[in-house]
Amino acid sequence: MRSNRIRTTALAATALLAALSLTACSGDNGSDNGKAAASAPAANSSAKQDRSPAAAPEKDGTDADTNADDTSADTDGKTDGTSENTAQVGTNGKKGGTASADKAGSTNSSTKTVTCTGDNTKVTVTKVSRPVNHLLLTLTNAGPHLCNAYYAPKLRFDDAQAVFPILEDSRPQAVVTLDRGQSAYASIGLTGEPGNGPAPREATHLQVNFSGKSPEGSTGTSAELTLPAGTYWDDNGFVTYWQTEMADALQY
C-alpha cells in the first residue's frame, strides 16, 4: 500500500511538472506571438506611411520644384549670359555690319552713277556782284546715287528759241561727278561787249536743260527757275561748263 501511494504521488508530481512546463511554453509562445502581432501592425503602418501616395508626391514635388528653380536659375543665367554675349557679338557685328553697309552704300553710290537732271538735283540761280552782269547756277545732287554733270547746262531765257551760247574755253579736264549733297557750278555771262549786237532783253524765267553722255540734245526733266529781278541778257552772253569749284566758274 505504501509503495502504491508513493508511486501515485510521484506520478502526480510528474503530471504537475508537465502541466507547468506546458503552461510556461504556452505563455512564452503567446508572448512572442503577441509581440510579433503587436510589432507587425507597427511595421505595416510604417511601411504603409512610407508608401503613402500623399507623401511621395509631396516629396517629389518639392524636389522637382527645387530642381526646377535651380534649373530655371541656371537656365536663366545661362540664357542671359548667352544673350549678352550674342548681343555683344551682334553689336560688334552690327557695328561692323553697319560700317560695311555704309561703306557698301557708298560703294553702291560710287558704282551706280546716273546723269544729273532735274529729277535728282536741286538747281538755284543767284546774282553775283563779281563779275558784273553775271549769274551763278548751283547744281546740288539730291538723289541717292552719284550723278554726272555732263558738259554745260543748256539754257533758255523765257520763250527764246535758241539755246544760250556755251563757252568752250571753260571745258574741265574731266566730267564733274557729284556725291549726295555735293554741288557743281556754272556761271552765266548775261551780255557781251556793249554795243556788239542787239540790245539786251529783260527776262524773268530760266529753263535749265541737262546733257547726257552725248552733247547733242538734252535728257531728263529740266529745271524751271525764276530769275532775279532786273535780269537782262543778249545773244553775246554765255554759260560755262559745270565746274567743281565756284571760283572756277566765276573766273570767266
C-alpha atoms as an extended CHARMM CRD file, in Angstrom:
* protein
*
       252  EXT
         1         1  MET       CA              0.0000000000        0.0000000000        0.0000000000  PROA      1               0.0000000000
         2         2  ARG       CA              2.7550000000        2.3580000000        0.9250000000  PROA      2               0.0000000000
         3         3  SER       CA              4.5510000000        1.5910000000       -2.2930000000  PROA      3               0.0000000000
         4         4  ASN       CA              1.4280000000        2.3640000000       -4.3250000000  PROA      4               0.0000000000
         5         5  ARG       CA              0.9240000000        5.6660000000       -2.5340000000  PROA      5               0.0000000000
         6         6  ILE       CA              4.4880000000        6.6930000000       -3.2190000000  PROA      6               0.0000000000
         7         7  ARG       CA              4.1070000000        5.8000000000       -6.9130000000  PROA      7               0.0000000000
         8         8  THR       CA              0.8400000000        7.6890000000       -7.1790000000  PROA      8               0.0000000000
         9         9  THR       CA              2.4100000000       10.7240000000       -5.5990000000  PROA      9               0.0000000000
        10        10  ALA       CA              5.3630000000       10.5650000000       -7.9850000000  PROA      10              0.0000000000
        11        11  LEU       CA              3.0650000000       10.3050000000      -10.9760000000  PROA      11              0.0000000000
        12        12  ALA       CA              1.0100000000       13.2200000000       -9.7380000000  PROA      12              0.0000000000
        13        13  ALA       CA              4.1440000000       15.3130000000       -9.2830000000  PROA      13              0.0000000000
        14        14  THR       CA              5.3290000000       14.3760000000      -12.7210000000  PROA      14              0.0000000000
        15        15  ALA       CA              1.9970000000       15.3490000000      -14.2230000000  PROA      15              0.0000000000
        16        16  LEU       CA              2.0470000000       18.6690000000      -12.3840000000  PROA      16              0.0000000000
        17        17  LEU       CA              5.5390000000       19.4470000000      -13.6310000000  PROA      17              0.0000000000
        18        18  ALA       CA              4.4540000000       18.5800000000      -17.1870000000  PROA      18              0.0000000000
        19        19  ALA       CA              1.4280000000       20.8160000000      -16.9080000000  PROA      19              0.0000000000
        20        20  LEU       CA              3.5270000000       23.6860000000      -15.5610000000  PROA      20              0.0000000000
        21        21  SER       CA              6.0150000000       23.1660000000      -18.3630000000  PROA      21              0.0000000000
        22        22  LEU       CA              3.2650000000       23.2420000000      -20.9620000000  PROA      22              0.0000000000
        23        23  THR       CA              1.7720000000       26.3640000000      -19.3960000000  PROA      23              0.0000000000
        24        24  ALA       CA              5.1550000000       28.0910000000      -19.4350000000  PROA      24              0.0000000000
        25        25  CYS       CA              5.7590000000       27.1800000000      -23.0610000000  PROA      25              0.0000000000
        26        26  SER       CA              2.2850000000       28.2930000000      -23.9600000000  PROA      26              0.0000000000
        27        27  GLY       CA              2.8410000000       31.6080000000      -22.1870000000  PROA      27              0.0000000000
        28        28  ASP       CA              6.1650000000       32.1930000000      -23.9130000000  PROA      28              0.0000000000
        29        29  ASN       CA              4.7460000000       31.4340000000      -27.3330000000  PROA      29              0.0000000000
        30        30  GLY       CA              1.7790000000       33.6200000000      -26.6720000000  PROA      30              0.0000000000
        31        31  SER       CA              4.0630000000       36.4290000000      -25.5460000000  PROA      31              0.0000000000
        32        32  ASP       CA              6.1930000000       36.0650000000      -28.6180000000  PROA      32              0.0000000000
        33        33  ASN       CA              3.1660000000       35.8610000000      -30.8190000000  PROA      33              0.0000000000
        34        34  GLY       CA              1.7230000000       38.8370000000      -29.0490000000  PROA      34              0.0000000000
        35        35  LYS       CA              4.9140000000       40.7660000000      -29.5120000000  PROA      35              0.0000000000
        36        36  ALA       CA              5.0290000000       39.7670000000      -33.1540000000  PROA      36              0.0000000000
        37        37  ALA       CA              1.3900000000       40.6050000000      -33.5320000000  PROA      37              0.0000000000
        38        38  ALA       CA              1.9450000000       43.9290000000      -31.7650000000  PROA      38              0.0000000000
        39        39  SER       CA              5.0170000000       44.8300000000      -33.7940000000  PROA      39              0.0000000000
        40        40  ALA       CA              3.6420000000       43.6890000000      -37.1370000000  PROA      40              0.0000000000
        41        41  PRO       CA              0.9440000000       46.3870000000      -37.3940000000  PROA      41              0.0000000000
        42        42  ALA       CA              3.5010000000       49.0000000000      -36.4740000000  PROA      42              0.0000000000
        43        43  ALA       CA              5.8160000000       47.7820000000      -39.2110000000  PROA      43              0.0000000000
        44        44  ASN       CA              2.9800000000       47.5720000000      -41.6380000000  PROA      44              0.0000000000
        45        45  SER       CA              1.7780000000       51.0230000000      -40.6130000000  PROA      45              0.0000000000
        46        46  SER       CA              5.2570000000       52.4300000000      -41.0630000000  PROA      46              0.0000000000
        47        47  ALA       CA              5.5990000000       50.7950000000      -44.4260000000  PROA      47              0.0000000000
        48        48  LYS       CA              2.1740000000       51.9870000000      -45.3310000000  PROA      48              0.0000000000
        49        49  GLN       CA              3.0960000000       55.5730000000      -44.3630000000  PROA      49              0.0000000000
        50        50  ASP       CA              6.3260000000       55.3880000000      -46.3250000000  PROA      50              0.0000000000
        51        51  ARG       CA              4.4200000000       54.1840000000      -49.3200000000  PROA      51              0.0000000000
        52        52  SER       CA              1.6370000000       56.6910000000      -48.8080000000  PROA      52              0.0000000000
        53        53  PRO       CA              0.8110000000       58.3160000000      -52.1930000000  PROA      53              0.0000000000
        54        54  ALA       CA              0.2610000000       61.6320000000      -50.4430000000  PROA      54              0.0000000000
        55        55  ALA       CA              3.7730000000       61.6670000000      -49.0140000000  PROA      55              0.0000000000
        56        56  ALA       CA              5.5900000000       60.6190000000      -52.1630000000  PROA      56              0.0000000000
        57        57  PRO       CA              4.2140000000       63.3640000000      -54.4610000000  PROA      57              0.0000000000
        58        58  GLU       CA              4.8830000000       65.9940000000      -51.8420000000  PROA      58              0.0000000000
        59        59  LYS       CA              8.4990000000       64.9440000000      -51.5940000000  PROA      59              0.0000000000
        60        60  ASP       CA              8.7930000000       64.5220000000      -55.3330000000  PROA      60              0.0000000000
        61        61  GLY       CA              7.0390000000       67.8300000000      -55.8990000000  PROA      61              0.0000000000
        62        62  THR       CA              9.3600000000       69.6360000000      -53.5020000000  PROA      62              0.0000000000
        63        63  ASP       CA             12.4310000000       68.1430000000      -55.1150000000  PROA      63              0.0000000000
        64        64  ALA       CA             11.0460000000       68.8260000000      -58.5410000000  PROA      64              0.0000000000
        65        65  ASP       CA             10.2740000000       72.4310000000      -57.6120000000  PROA      65              0.0000000000
        66        66  THR       CA             13.7210000000       72.8770000000      -56.1450000000  PROA      66              0.0000000000
        67        67  ASN       CA             15.3560000000       71.3390000000      -59.1640000000  PROA      67              0.0000000000
        68        68  ALA       CA             13.1130000000       73.3250000000      -61.4110000000  PROA      68              0.0000000000
        69        69  ASP       CA             14.0710000000       76.5460000000      -59.6260000000  PROA      69              0.0000000000
        70        70  ASP       CA             17.7460000000       75.6540000000      -59.7870000000  PROA      70              0.0000000000
        71        71  THR       CA             17.4180000000       74.6530000000      -63.3930000000  PROA      71              0.0000000000
        72        72  SER       CA             15.4570000000       77.7850000000      -64.1470000000  PROA      72              0.0000000000
        73        73  ALA       CA             18.0340000000       79.9160000000      -62.4200000000  PROA      73              0.0000000000
        74        74  ASP       CA             20.8490000000       78.1800000000      -64.2480000000  PROA      74              0.0000000000
        75        75  THR       CA             18.9980000000       78.3480000000      -67.4990000000  PROA      75              0.0000000000
        76        76  ASP       CA             18.1220000000       81.9940000000      -66.9840000000  PROA      76              0.0000000000
        77        77  GLY       CA             21.6460000000       82.7840000000      -66.0190000000  PROA      77              0.0000000000
        78        78  LYS       CA             22.9730000000       80.8940000000      -68.9600000000  PROA      78              0.0000000000
        79        79  THR       CA             20.4170000000       82.4030000000      -71.2540000000  PROA      79              0.0000000000
        80        80  ASP       CA             21.2020000000       85.8940000000      -70.0140000000  PROA      80              0.0000000000
        81        81  GLY       CA             24.8700000000       85.2610000000      -70.4270000000  PROA      81              0.0000000000
        82        82  THR       CA             24.3230000000       83.8880000000      -73.8880000000  PROA      82              0.0000000000
        83        83  SER       CA             22.0790000000       86.7920000000      -74.7860000000  PROA      83              0.0000000000
        84        84  GLU       CA             24.6450000000       89.2590000000      -73.5720000000  PROA      84              0.0000000000
        85        85  ASN       CA             27.3580000000       87.5080000000      -75.4940000000  PROA      85              0.0000000000
        86        86  THR       CA             25.1280000000       87.3530000000      -78.5070000000  PROA      86              0.0000000000
        87        87  ALA       CA             24.1630000000       90.9750000000      -78.0370000000  PROA      87              0.0000000000
        88        88  GLN       CA             27.7940000000       91.8980000000      -77.7470000000  PROA      88              0.0000000000
        89        89  VAL       CA             28.6810000000       89.9180000000      -80.8100000000  PROA      89              0.0000000000
        90        90  GLY       CA             25.6020000000       91.2350000000      -82.5120000000  PROA      90              0.0000000000
        91        91  THR       CA             26.5080000000       94.7750000000      -81.5470000000  PROA      91              0.0000000000
        92        92  ASN       CA             30.0220000000       94.3250000000      -82.7720000000  PROA      92              0.0000000000
        93        93  GLY       CA             28.7210000000       92.5660000000      -85.8080000000  PROA      93              0.0000000000
        94        94  LYS       CA             26.0760000000       95.1690000000      -86.1500000000  PROA      94              0.0000000000
        95        95  LYS       CA             28.6430000000       97.8880000000      -85.8550000000  PROA      95              0.0000000000
        96        96  GLY       CA             30.8080000000       96.0840000000      -88.3090000000  PROA      96              0.0000000000
        97        97  GLY       CA             27.7280000000       95.3680000000      -90.3850000000  PROA      97              0.0000000000
        98        98  THR       CA             26.6290000000       98.9740000000      -90.1780000000  PROA      98              0.0000000000
        99        99  ALA       CA             30.0510000000      100.1850000000      -91.2270000000  PROA      99              0.0000000000
       100       100  SER       CA             30.0490000000       97.6750000000      -94.0500000000  PROA      100             0.0000000000
       101       101  ALA       CA             26.5460000000       98.6940000000      -95.0210000000  PROA      101             0.0000000000
       102       102  ASP       CA             27.5340000000      102.3490000000      -95.0520000000  PROA      102             0.0000000000
       103       103  LYS       CA             30.6200000000      101.5040000000      -96.9940000000  PROA      103             0.0000000000
       104       104  ALA       CA             28.5940000000       99.2700000000      -99.2520000000  PROA      104             0.0000000000
       105       105  GLY       CA             26.0700000000      102.0490000000      -99.6740000000  PROA      105             0.0000000000
       106       106  SER       CA             28.8470000000      104.4370000000     -100.5650000000  PROA      106             0.0000000000
       107       107  THR       CA             30.3240000000      101.8300000000     -102.8720000000  PROA      107             0.0000000000
       108       108  ASN       CA             26.9480000000      101.2750000000     -104.4660000000  PROA      108             0.0000000000
       109       109  SER       CA             26.6350000000      105.0160000000     -104.9550000000  PROA      109             0.0000000000
       110       110  SER       CA             30.1010000000      105.0840000000     -106.4360000000  PROA      110             0.0000000000
       111       111  THR       CA             29.4780000000      102.1620000000     -108.7500000000  PROA      111             0.0000000000
       112       112  LYS       CA             25.9750000000      103.2350000000     -109.6900000000  PROA      112             0.0000000000
       113       113  THR       CA             26.3110000000      106.6290000000     -111.2760000000  PROA      113             0.0000000000
       114       114  VAL       CA             23.4570000000      108.3480000000     -113.0490000000  PROA      114             0.0000000000
       115       115  THR       CA             23.1220000000      111.5340000000     -115.0670000000  PROA      115             0.0000000000
       116       116  CYS       CA             22.3740000000      114.7230000000     -113.1820000000  PROA      116             0.0000000000
       117       117  THR       CA             18.9520000000      116.0080000000     -114.2330000000  PROA      117             0.0000000000
       118       118  GLY       CA             16.1040000000      117.9670000000     -112.7630000000  PROA      118             0.0000000000
       119       119  ASP       CA             14.7830000000      114.6870000000     -111.3340000000  PROA      119             0.0000000000
       120       120  ASN       CA             17.6540000000      114.1090000000     -108.9230000000  PROA      120             0.0000000000
       121       121  THR       CA             19.1430000000      117.5560000000     -108.3340000000  PROA      121             0.0000000000
       122       122  LYS       CA             18.2740000000      120.9520000000     -106.9680000000  PROA      122             0.0000000000
       123       123  VAL       CA             19.2050000000      123.9430000000     -109.0910000000  PROA      123             0.0000000000
       124       124  THR       CA             19.3650000000      127.5620000000     -107.9410000000  PROA      124             0.0000000000
       125       125  VAL       CA             20.2790000000      130.7880000000     -109.6760000000  PROA      125             0.0000000000
       126       126  THR       CA             21.7210000000      133.8360000000     -107.9180000000  PROA      126             0.0000000000
       127       127  LYS       CA             23.0410000000      137.1930000000     -108.9410000000  PROA      127             0.0000000000
       128       128  VAL       CA             26.6890000000      137.9220000000     -108.1640000000  PROA      128             0.0000000000
       129       129  SER       CA             28.4760000000      141.2310000000     -107.7910000000  PROA      129             0.0000000000
       130       130  ARG       CA             31.6650000000      139.9790000000     -109.4550000000  PROA      130             0.0000000000
       131       131  PRO       CA             31.9990000000      139.6040000000     -112.3440000000  PROA      131             0.0000000000
       132       132  VAL       CA             29.4160000000      142.1590000000     -113.3320000000  PROA      132             0.0000000000
       133       133  ASN       CA             26.4060000000      141.0730000000     -115.3710000000  PROA      133             0.0000000000
       134       134  HSD       CA             26.8200000000      137.5030000000     -114.1940000000  PROA      134             0.0000000000
       135       135  LEU       CA             24.5510000000      134.9190000000     -112.6270000000  PROA      135             0.0000000000
       136       136  LEU       CA             25.6500000000      131.7840000000     -110.7940000000  PROA      136             0.0000000000
       137       137  LEU       CA             23.9530000000      128.4290000000     -111.2760000000  PROA      137             0.0000000000
       138       138  THR       CA             24.3680000000      125.9410000000     -108.4370000000  PROA      138             0.0000000000
       139       139  LEU       CA             23.5630000000      122.2790000000     -109.0750000000  PROA      139             0.0000000000
       140       140  THR       CA             23.2450000000      120.0940000000     -105.9540000000  PROA      140             0.0000000000
       141       141  ASN       CA             22.8710000000      116.3160000000     -106.0340000000  PROA      141             0.0000000000
       142       142  ALA       CA             19.6700000000      115.4720000000     -104.1580000000  PROA      142             0.0000000000
       143       143  GLY       CA             19.4030000000      111.8390000000     -105.2780000000  PROA      143             0.0000000000
       144       144  PRO       CA             20.5450000000      108.5720000000     -103.6990000000  PROA      144             0.0000000000
       145       145  HSD       CA             23.3650000000      107.9440000000     -106.1850000000  PROA      145             0.0000000000
       146       146  LEU       CA             26.3220000000      109.7250000000     -107.6260000000  PROA      146             0.0000000000
       147       147  CYS       CA             25.4530000000      111.7610000000     -110.6660000000  PROA      147             0.0000000000
       148       148  ASN       CA             27.4850000000      113.1130000000     -113.5380000000  PROA      148             0.0000000000
       149       149  ALA       CA             27.0230000000      116.7230000000     -114.5580000000  PROA      149             0.0000000000
       150       150  TYR       CA             27.8740000000      116.3670000000     -118.2420000000  PROA      150             0.0000000000
       151       151  TYR       CA             29.1170000000      119.2730000000     -120.3300000000  PROA      151             0.0000000000
       152       152  ALA       CA             27.2800000000      122.5610000000     -119.7410000000  PROA      152             0.0000000000
       153       153  PRO       CA             23.7110000000      123.4400000000     -118.8220000000  PROA      153             0.0000000000
       154       154  LYS       CA             21.5440000000      124.2550000000     -121.8220000000  PROA      154             0.0000000000
       155       155  LEU       CA             19.6630000000      127.4550000000     -121.0600000000  PROA      155             0.0000000000
       156       156  ARG       CA             16.6130000000      129.1280000000     -122.4550000000  PROA      156             0.0000000000
       157       157  PHE       CA             15.5080000000      132.5780000000     -121.2610000000  PROA      157             0.0000000000
       158       158  ASP       CA             11.7610000000      132.9910000000     -121.2780000000  PROA      158             0.0000000000
       159       159  ASP       CA             10.4720000000      131.8090000000     -124.6680000000  PROA      159             0.0000000000
       160       160  ALA       CA             13.7700000000      132.0130000000     -126.5540000000  PROA      160             0.0000000000
       161       161  GLN       CA             14.0530000000      129.5200000000     -129.3930000000  PROA      161             0.0000000000
       162       162  ALA       CA             17.8100000000      129.0570000000     -129.3520000000  PROA      162             0.0000000000
       163       163  VAL       CA             19.9490000000      127.5940000000     -126.5710000000  PROA      163             0.0000000000
       164       164  PHE       CA             22.1690000000      130.1400000000     -124.8520000000  PROA      164             0.0000000000
       165       165  PRO       CA             25.7830000000      130.0080000000     -126.1410000000  PROA      165             0.0000000000
       166       166  ILE       CA             28.2150000000      127.6890000000     -124.3020000000  PROA      166             0.0000000000
       167       167  LEU       CA             31.7650000000      128.8660000000     -123.5690000000  PROA      167             0.0000000000
       168       168  GLU       CA             34.0060000000      126.0810000000     -124.8610000000  PROA      168             0.0000000000
       169       169  ASP       CA             37.0750000000      127.5350000000     -123.1980000000  PROA      169             0.0000000000
       170       170  SER       CA             35.5760000000      126.5730000000     -119.8240000000  PROA      170             0.0000000000
       171       171  ARG       CA             35.5460000000      122.8110000000     -120.5260000000  PROA      171             0.0000000000
       172       172  PRO       CA             37.0310000000      120.9950000000     -117.4920000000  PROA      172             0.0000000000
       173       173  GLN       CA             39.5380000000      118.1730000000     -117.7930000000  PROA      173             0.0000000000
       174       174  ALA       CA             37.0330000000      115.5810000000     -116.5770000000  PROA      174             0.0000000000
       175       175  VAL       CA             33.3160000000      115.1440000000     -116.1400000000  PROA      175             0.0000000000
       176       176  VAL       CA             32.0940000000      116.5790000000     -112.8360000000  PROA      176             0.0000000000
       177       177  THR       CA             30.7390000000      113.8000000000     -110.6000000000  PROA      177             0.0000000000
       178       178  LEU       CA             28.6680000000      114.6930000000     -107.5540000000  PROA      178             0.0000000000
       179       179  ASP       CA             28.0260000000      112.6590000000     -104.4510000000  PROA      179             0.0000000000
       180       180  ARG       CA             24.8600000000      113.2610000000     -102.4500000000  PROA      180             0.0000000000
       181       181  GLY       CA             24.8150000000      116.8340000000     -101.1950000000  PROA      181             0.0000000000
       182       182  GLN       CA             27.7180000000      117.9660000000     -103.3520000000  PROA      182             0.0000000000
       183       183  SER       CA             27.3750000000      120.8510000000     -105.7710000000  PROA      183             0.0000000000
       184       184  ALA       CA             28.6430000000      121.9190000000     -109.1720000000  PROA      184             0.0000000000
       185       185  TYR       CA             28.6740000000      125.4570000000     -110.5220000000  PROA      185             0.0000000000
       186       186  ALA       CA             28.2590000000      127.2680000000     -113.8240000000  PROA      186             0.0000000000
       187       187  SER       CA             28.3940000000      130.9840000000     -114.4000000000  PROA      187             0.0000000000
       188       188  ILE       CA             26.2150000000      132.8710000000     -116.8550000000  PROA      188             0.0000000000
       189       189  GLY       CA             27.6650000000      135.8760000000     -118.5730000000  PROA      189             0.0000000000
       190       190  LEU       CA             24.4800000000      137.7230000000     -119.4460000000  PROA      190             0.0000000000
       191       191  THR       CA             25.7970000000      140.1180000000     -122.0820000000  PROA      191             0.0000000000
       192       192  GLY       CA             28.7050000000      140.5670000000     -124.4030000000  PROA      192             0.0000000000
       193       193  GLU       CA             30.5940000000      143.7490000000     -125.0960000000  PROA      193             0.0000000000
       194       194  PRO       CA             28.2770000000      146.7810000000     -125.0590000000  PROA      194             0.0000000000
       195       195  GLY       CA             27.1150000000      147.8520000000     -128.4950000000  PROA      195             0.0000000000
       196       196  ASN       CA             28.0200000000      144.4960000000     -130.0100000000  PROA      196             0.0000000000
       197       197  GLY       CA             24.7340000000      143.0390000000     -131.2450000000  PROA      197             0.0000000000
       198       198  PRO       CA             21.0770000000      143.6020000000     -130.3840000000  PROA      198             0.0000000000
       199       199  ALA       CA             20.0490000000      145.4050000000     -127.2520000000  PROA      199             0.0000000000
       200       200  PRO       CA             19.7350000000      143.3070000000     -124.0780000000  PROA      200             0.0000000000
       201       201  ARG       CA             16.3190000000      141.8900000000     -123.2730000000  PROA      201             0.0000000000
       202       202  GLU       CA             14.8020000000      141.5220000000     -119.8650000000  PROA      202             0.0000000000
       203       203  ALA       CA             13.9330000000      138.0170000000     -118.7180000000  PROA      203             0.0000000000
       204       204  THR       CA             12.0280000000      136.6300000000     -115.7540000000  PROA      204             0.0000000000
       205       205  HSD       CA             12.2230000000      132.8670000000     -116.3260000000  PROA      205             0.0000000000
       206       206  LEU       CA             15.0850000000      130.4570000000     -116.9920000000  PROA      206             0.0000000000
       207       207  GLN       CA             14.8330000000      126.8750000000     -118.1980000000  PROA      207             0.0000000000
       208       208  VAL       CA             17.8350000000      124.6800000000     -117.4310000000  PROA      208             0.0000000000
       209       209  ASN       CA             18.2340000000      121.5170000000     -119.5260000000  PROA      209             0.0000000000
       210       210  PHE       CA             20.8080000000      118.7860000000     -118.9370000000  PROA      210             0.0000000000
       211       211  SER       CA             23.1560000000      116.9780000000     -121.2650000000  PROA      211             0.0000000000
       212       212  GLY       CA             23.6290000000      113.2470000000     -121.2870000000  PROA      212             0.0000000000
       213       213  LYS       CA             26.7580000000      111.3810000000     -122.2860000000  PROA      213             0.0000000000
       214       214  SER       CA             26.3040000000      112.8560000000     -125.7130000000  PROA      214             0.0000000000
       215       215  PRO       CA             26.4720000000      116.6430000000     -126.0060000000  PROA      215             0.0000000000
       216       216  GLU       CA             23.6570000000      116.5250000000     -128.5210000000  PROA      216             0.0000000000
       217       217  GLY       CA             20.1750000000      117.1810000000     -127.2310000000  PROA      217             0.0000000000
       218       218  SER       CA             19.1290000000      117.0200000000     -123.5850000000  PROA      218             0.0000000000
       219       219  THR       CA             17.9750000000      114.3640000000     -121.1350000000  PROA      219             0.0000000000
       220       220  GLY       CA             15.6920000000      114.0850000000     -118.1420000000  PROA      220             0.0000000000
       221       221  THR       CA             13.4920000000      116.7240000000     -116.6020000000  PROA      221             0.0000000000
       222       222  SER       CA             14.5080000000      120.3530000000     -116.9250000000  PROA      222             0.0000000000
       223       223  ALA       CA             14.7240000000      122.7910000000     -114.0190000000  PROA      223             0.0000000000
       224       224  GLU       CA             12.4330000000      125.8040000000     -114.1590000000  PROA      224             0.0000000000
       225       225  LEU       CA             13.8010000000      128.8470000000     -112.3280000000  PROA      225             0.0000000000
       226       226  THR       CA             12.6610000000      132.3850000000     -111.5770000000  PROA      226             0.0000000000
       227       227  LEU       CA             15.3490000000      134.8980000000     -112.4160000000  PROA      227             0.0000000000
       228       228  PRO       CA             16.4310000000      137.7040000000     -110.0880000000  PROA      228             0.0000000000
       229       229  ALA       CA             14.6450000000      140.9580000000     -110.7870000000  PROA      229             0.0000000000
       230       230  GLY       CA             16.3110000000      143.1680000000     -113.3650000000  PROA      230             0.0000000000
       231       231  THR       CA             17.9770000000      140.3270000000     -115.3240000000  PROA      231             0.0000000000
       232       232  TYR       CA             18.9310000000      141.3190000000     -118.8860000000  PROA      232             0.0000000000
       233       233  TRP       CA             20.6160000000      139.1440000000     -121.4670000000  PROA      233             0.0000000000
       234       234  ASP       CA             21.6750000000      139.2710000000     -125.0770000000  PROA      234             0.0000000000
       235       235  ASP       CA             22.8840000000      136.8600000000     -127.7320000000  PROA      235             0.0000000000
       236       236  ASN       CA             26.5460000000      137.5520000000     -126.9600000000  PROA      236             0.0000000000
       237       237  GLY       CA             26.3240000000      136.1360000000     -123.4820000000  PROA      237             0.0000000000
       238       238  PHE       CA             27.5000000000      132.6280000000     -122.4890000000  PROA      238             0.0000000000
       239       239  VAL       CA             27.2640000000      129.8720000000     -119.9060000000  PROA      239             0.0000000000
       240       240  THR       CA             30.2450000000      127.8660000000     -118.6910000000  PROA      240             0.0000000000
       241       241  TYR       CA             30.6180000000      124.1310000000     -118.3290000000  PROA      241             0.0000000000
       242       242  TRP       CA             29.8250000000      122.6870000000     -114.9310000000  PROA      242             0.0000000000
       243       243  GLN       CA             32.7360000000      123.2060000000     -112.5420000000  PROA      243             0.0000000000
       244       244  THR       CA             33.5770000000      121.6020000000     -109.2100000000  PROA      244             0.0000000000
       245       245  GLU       CA             34.5570000000      124.9460000000     -107.6480000000  PROA      245             0.0000000000
       246       246  MET       CA             32.5830000000      128.1740000000     -107.6030000000  PROA      246             0.0000000000
       247       247  ALA       CA             35.7280000000      130.2150000000     -108.1780000000  PROA      247             0.0000000000
       248       248  ASP       CA             36.4880000000      128.2540000000     -111.3220000000  PROA      248             0.0000000000
       249       249  ALA       CA             33.0420000000      129.0180000000     -112.6920000000  PROA      249             0.0000000000
       250       250  LEU       CA             33.2350000000      132.7320000000     -111.8630000000  PROA      250             0.0000000000
       251       251  GLN       CA             36.6510000000      133.2950000000     -113.4150000000  PROA      251             0.0000000000
       252       252  TYR       CA             35.1150000000      133.5890000000     -116.8970000000  PROA      252             0.0000000000
